Amino acid sequence: MRTREIRAEYDRETITVYQAYRPDIAVPALEHGTFVAPFSRGRMTWIKPSFLWLMARSDWARKPGQEMILAVRISRSGWEEALSEAVPTDPDRRVFRNADEWRARFREATVRVQWDPERSLRGEKLEARSIQIGLSRHIVDRYVDDWIVAIEDRTPLARKIHRLVQDGCAAKARTFLPRERAYPLNDSLLRRIGAD
């Protein structure tokens, strides 16, 4: 079984990633079609293509500071540019010869990649891993100014799916989940991020 595989909602030109924010950041982003103040370009920005991973992380948009779920469509070329600069957050033997090589590369990394347990509809950790990408202040301008194609509010969808799960209608809830499928990458990018 391939446990480190990017699964995402994507088309020929774009891939959808998710972020959870408080309304004072999310609402202006929706209005402008990209992130504007008070969004900070000076800190690490994490983007995740797994809807259910973010639902577990944000407790279905109920955690303070994560009350709104944004689906951010970015160019596939931007996504792959980020992956081409990414360094895993751990000294993965499939990527690095030793811990010293990892430490040296990680110190200079403008993009970080982390593999966390994927989540089920009910939030349980799964064997499969889900990727999240950390964009440092050195590359976040490219994300905000060049890669973003559109931003959509998925908060109502998150609440609808969560309500169905709570009401014991998991099968119906699944029908509303974004259609995520394996994202194709070349061998060089697969090796770089430690994917299967």
Summary of the structure (lengths in Angstrom):
residues: 196
radius of gyration: 16.6
end to end distance: 9.1
largest distance: 50.7
contacts: 593
relative contact order: 0.23
helix: 35%
strand: 28%
